[in-house]
Amino acid sequence: MTLLGPGDTFPHLEVHLVGGETLDLPGALVGRFGVVLLNRGSWCPFCTAQLRGFQRANQALEEVGASLVSLSVDDEATTRDLVEHNKLTFPIGHSADAHAIAVLTGAFVNPAPVYIQATGFVLDPEGRVITSVYSSGAIGRLTAEDTLGFIRHVKGGA
C-alpha cells in the first residue's frame, strides 16, 4: 500500500454507479479538476455531512472547472437511498472493494466491518494528484470550502 501524493498519477478505478453505469477514473475526470471522495458509508454522519457540503458547493465546483465523484463499500440499494435522501446530483459509486482500493490508493481500511476510511483526492486536469487527505478514523477529510479555495489557488486566483 502506497500513499498517493502530489504529482502521482491517480490509479485506474472502475466506479459502479447506481443504475448500472460505470465510470472509469481518472479518465472520466481528465480535462477538469477532479475531486475523488472515498467514504466509509451512508451510516457515517461525518460522510453524509461531507457529501451534503459538496452538494451545496456543486455549482461553485462547476464554475472552477471541477468534477466530483464519491464511492463507498455500500451496496447499490443503500447507495440509491443515500443519493435520493440527500438529493445528491454528482456520481456516487457503490460496492467498492475496500482492500483493492487500499492497494491502489493507500486508503486505510477498517478491519471489521470492512469499509474504506475517509480519503480524498484533488486531481489536476491531467489526472495527477495535487493533494490527498487520508483519515484513519471518522474525522479528517476534504471539505468543499477548502477544496474550492485550493483549486482557485492552484488556478492562480484567490
TANOR-V277103 format. One line per field, one symbol per residue. ss: DSSP state (a for helix, b for strand, c for the rest). psi: psi as a letter, one per 40 degrees, with the letter a starting at -180 (. if undefined). burial: 1 if it has 9 or more other ideal C-beta (glycine too) atoms within 8 Angstrom, else 0. Layout:
ss->???
psi->???
burial->???
This chain:
ss->ccccccccbcccbbbbbccccbbbbcaaacccbbbbbbccccccaaaaaaaaaaaacaaaaaaccbbbbbbccccaaaaaaaaaaaccccbbbbcccaaaaaaaacccbbccccbbccbbbbbccccbbbbbbbcccccccccaaaaaaaaaaaaccc
psi->hhihiheihhihhhhhiheeiihhiedeeheiiihhhhidieehddddddddddddeddddddefiiiiiiaeiiddddddddddefheihhiifihdddddddeeiihhdhihihihiiihiieeeiheiihhieadigiiidddddddddddeei.
burial->00010000010010111000001111011101111111111101011101111110110110011111111111010111111001010111111101001100111111000111111111111011110111100000110100110111110000
